[in-house]
């Protein structure tokens, strides 16, 4: 990573020169600390054999570092103001492609060429959870995901049963992926500086999940319902997707006390609960519009 253009990277000059500013609605906080960038690249173990998907390249500091190491880089950027800058920055790197568009609307399968990709991104904080869910659903295309997130989101994702931070997103992601928090990043590593710390997490899709899930959609519905009101007992919270009698029968069949709360159940217990719901109560499940997985 010796390209001199990295030394000239200054998002502040770009925006102030154009008399414009980063958009809060897009969660734009740009990495300016090269040590953090290098550490992300090292954590991802990027080599010339890797194909990389980056979501939200922003001003391209991480993108350029990826292009210097990886065999192929596909970067999706929604902010039309920086597309020209990104293409100019990456001129001379035929292995890097900038895709203008909304990462939540594009089909990542369009960029998949048969070799599993690595996802390496400083995710826009405003859409980090829906992006994570989209990546989870397309996990068969990815060998690893190294993602920068808000530190508190990282705490929730890696949380274990029994604590206040343990929630539906913890269970959902840990069911299908090995998740670890790699390192913490202070606000000083960005411009503009966010008000909170960030963290880099590594997600490794499991070849065979530790918990067998018959129906992923029902599994997610059970999680949403169980955690929709943390103070409620499971015997009550699950009634948002099943009739009372069905809830009682479901919990009894699984050997789970109806008075327990969602945060006390292990990932395995949620898998058992969802599978029994799929086997014995699928036709009774009520269409459910719960708050987003969190």
Secondary structure, 3 states (H helix, E strand, C coil): CCCHHHHHCCHHHHHHHCCCCCCHHHCCCEECCHHHHHHHHHHHCCCCCCEEEEECCCCCHHHHHHHHHCCEEEEEECCHHHHHHHHHHCCCCCCEEEEECCCCCCCHHHHCCCCCEEEEEECCHHHHHHHHHHHHHCHHHEEEEEEEEEHHHHHHHHCCCCCCCCCHHHHHHHHHEEEEEEEEECHHHEECCCCCCEEEEEEEECCCCCCCCCCHHHHHHHHHHHHCCCCCCHHHHHHHCCCHHHHHHHHHHHCCCCCCCHHHCCHHHHHHHHHHHHHHCHHHCCCCCCCCCC
